[in-house]
Protein backbone atom coordinates (compact mmCIF):
# COMPACT_ATOMS: atom_id res chain seq x y z
CA UNK A 1 0.00 0.00 0.00
CA UNK A 2 1.44 3.36 -0.95
CA UNK A 3 1.62 6.30 1.39
CA UNK A 4 -0.94 8.25 -0.67
CA UNK A 5 -3.47 5.46 -0.39
CA UNK A 6 -2.91 5.22 3.38
CA UNK A 7 -3.48 8.97 3.70
CA UNK A 8 -6.69 8.71 1.67
CA UNK A 9 -7.98 5.90 3.89
CA UNK A 10 -7.29 7.95 7.02
CA UNK A 11 -9.20 10.78 5.39
CA UNK A 12 -12.30 8.59 5.11
CA UNK A 13 -12.24 7.81 8.83
CA UNK A 14 -11.93 11.48 9.64
CA UNK A 15 -15.21 12.00 7.75
CA UNK A 16 -17.07 8.97 9.11
CA UNK A 17 -16.30 9.75 12.76
CA UNK A 18 -17.93 13.22 13.07
CA UNK A 19 -20.77 12.34 10.73
CA UNK A 20 -21.64 9.21 12.71
CA UNK A 21 -21.47 11.13 15.97
CA UNK A 22 -23.82 13.79 14.61
CA UNK A 23 -26.26 11.18 13.34
CA UNK A 24 -26.32 9.47 16.75
CA UNK A 25 -27.48 12.78 18.21
CA UNK A 26 -30.02 13.34 15.44
CA UNK A 27 -31.55 9.89 15.93
CA UNK A 28 -31.66 10.34 19.70
CA UNK A 29 -33.44 13.69 19.25
CA UNK A 30 -35.91 12.23 16.75
CA UNK A 31 -36.98 9.33 19.00
CA UNK A 32 -38.92 11.51 21.51
CA UNK A 33 -40.52 13.41 18.64
CA UNK A 34 -41.77 10.15 17.12
CA UNK A 35 -43.19 9.23 20.54
CA UNK A 36 -45.59 12.17 20.14
CA UNK A 37 -47.26 10.45 17.16
CA UNK A 38 -50.28 8.23 17.74
CA UNK A 39 -49.07 4.67 18.39
CA UNK A 40 -50.83 3.11 15.42
CA UNK A 41 -49.53 1.60 12.23
CA UNK A 42 -45.99 2.54 11.29
CA UNK A 43 -45.38 4.78 14.31
CA UNK A 44 -45.28 1.79 16.63
CA UNK A 45 -41.87 0.70 15.32
CA UNK A 46 -40.26 3.88 13.94
CA UNK A 47 -38.67 4.71 17.29
CA UNK A 48 -37.14 1.23 17.52
CA UNK A 49 -35.68 1.56 14.03
CA UNK A 50 -34.21 4.94 14.98
CA UNK A 51 -32.74 3.43 18.15
CA UNK A 52 -31.19 0.64 16.06
CA UNK A 53 -29.79 3.24 13.64
CA UNK A 54 -28.26 5.23 16.49
CA UNK A 55 -26.56 2.08 17.78
CA UNK A 56 -25.20 1.41 14.30
CA UNK A 57 -23.86 4.97 14.08
CA UNK A 58 -22.29 4.62 17.52
CA UNK A 59 -20.54 1.42 16.44
CA UNK A 60 -19.42 3.10 13.22
CA UNK A 61 -17.98 6.07 15.12
CA UNK A 62 -16.16 3.74 17.51
CA UNK A 63 -14.64 1.70 14.70
CA UNK A 64 -13.70 4.84 12.82
CA UNK A 65 -11.94 6.22 15.89
CA UNK A 66 -10.15 2.91 16.39
CA UNK A 67 -8.99 2.94 12.76
CA UNK A 68 -7.50 6.41 13.23
CA UNK A 69 -5.69 5.38 16.42
CA UNK A 70 -4.28 2.05 15.21
CA UNK A 71 -1.94 1.25 12.36
CA UNK A 72 -1.98 -2.53 11.97
CA UNK A 73 -5.68 -3.08 11.30
CA UNK A 74 -6.66 0.43 10.27
CA UNK A 75 -7.96 -0.50 6.83
CA UNK A 76 -10.09 -3.40 8.10
CA UNK A 77 -11.55 -1.26 10.88
CA UNK A 78 -12.27 1.56 8.46
CA UNK A 79 -14.02 -0.78 6.02
CA UNK A 80 -16.14 -2.12 8.86
CA UNK A 81 -16.97 1.42 10.00
CA UNK A 82 -18.02 2.33 6.47
CA UNK A 83 -20.23 -0.75 6.10
CA UNK A 84 -21.94 -0.18 9.45
CA UNK A 85 -22.38 3.52 8.63
CA UNK A 86 -24.16 2.62 5.39
CA UNK A 87 -26.38 0.16 7.28
CA UNK A 88 -27.28 2.98 9.68
CA UNK A 89 -28.19 5.23 6.78
CA UNK A 90 -30.40 2.46 5.44
CA UNK A 91 -32.14 2.17 8.80
CA UNK A 92 -32.78 5.92 8.88
CA UNK A 93 -34.21 5.68 5.37
CA UNK A 94 -36.59 2.92 6.49
CA UNK A 95 -37.67 5.02 9.49
CA UNK A 96 -38.29 8.06 7.30
CA UNK A 97 -40.22 5.96 4.83
CA UNK A 98 -42.40 4.64 7.65
CA UNK A 99 -42.90 8.17 8.97
CA UNK A 100 -43.94 9.39 5.52
CA UNK A 101 -46.40 6.53 5.12
CA UNK A 102 -47.76 7.19 8.60
CA UNK A 103 -48.37 10.86 7.90
CA UNK A 104 -49.83 10.28 4.43
C-alpha positions in Angstrom: 0.0 0.0 0.0 1.4 3.4 -0.9 1.6 6.3 1.4 -0.9 8.3 -0.7 -3.5 5.5 -0.4 -2.9 5.2 3.4 -3.5 9.0 3.7 -6.7 8.7 1.7 -8.0 5.9 3.9 -7.3 8.0 7.0 -9.2 10.8 5.4 -12.3 8.6 5.1 -12.2 7.8 8.8 -11.9 11.5 9.6 -15.2 12.0 7.7 -17.1 9.0 9.1 -16.3 9.8 12.8 -17.9 13.2 13.1 -20.8 12.3 10.7 -21.6 9.2 12.7 -21.5 11.1 16.0 -23.8 13.8 14.6 -26.3 11.2 13.3 -26.3 9.5 16.8 -27.5 12.8 18.2 -30.0 13.3 15.4 -31.5 9.9 15.9 -31.7 10.3 19.7 -33.4 13.7 19.2 -35.9 12.2 16.8 -37.0 9.3 19.0 -38.9 11.5 21.5 -40.5 13.4 18.6 -41.8 10.2 17.1 -43.2 9.2 20.5 -45.6 12.2 20.1 -47.3 10.4 17.2 -50.3 8.2 17.7 -49.1 4.7 18.4 -50.8 3.1 15.4 -49.5 1.6 12.2 -46.0 2.5 11.3 -45.4 4.8 14.3 -45.3 1.8 16.6 -41.9 0.7 15.3 -40.3 3.9 13.9 -38.7 4.7 17.3 -37.1 1.2 17.5 -35.7 1.6 14.0 -34.2 4.9 15.0 -32.7 3.4 18.1 -31.2 0.6 16.1 -29.8 3.2 13.6 -28.3 5.2 16.5 -26.6 2.1 17.8 -25.2 1.4 14.3 -23.9 5.0 14.1 -22.3 4.6 17.5 -20.5 1.4 16.4 -19.4 3.1 13.2 -18.0 6.1 15.1 -16.2 3.7 17.5 -14.6 1.7 14.7 -13.7 4.8 12.8 -11.9 6.2 15.9 -10.1 2.9 16.4 -9.0 2.9 12.8 -7.5 6.4 13.2 -5.7 5.4 16.4 -4.3 2.1 15.2 -1.9 1.3 12.4 -2.0 -2.5 12.0 -5.7 -3.1 11.3 -6.7 0.4 10.3 -8.0 -0.5 6.8 -10.1 -3.4 8.1 -11.5 -1.3 10.9 -12.3 1.6 8.5 -14.0 -0.8 6.0 -16.1 -2.1 8.9 -17.0 1.4 10.0 -18.0 2.3 6.5 -20.2 -0.8 6.1 -21.9 -0.2 9.4 -22.4 3.5 8.6 -24.2 2.6 5.4 -26.4 0.2 7.3 -27.3 3.0 9.7 -28.2 5.2 6.8 -30.4 2.5 5.4 -32.1 2.2 8.8 -32.8 5.9 8.9 -34.2 5.7 5.4 -36.6 2.9 6.5 -37.7 5.0 9.5 -38.3 8.1 7.3 -40.2 6.0 4.8 -42.4 4.6 7.7 -42.9 8.2 9.0 -43.9 9.4 5.5 -46.4 6.5 5.1 -47.8 7.2 8.6 -48.4 10.9 7.9 -49.8 10.3 4.4 
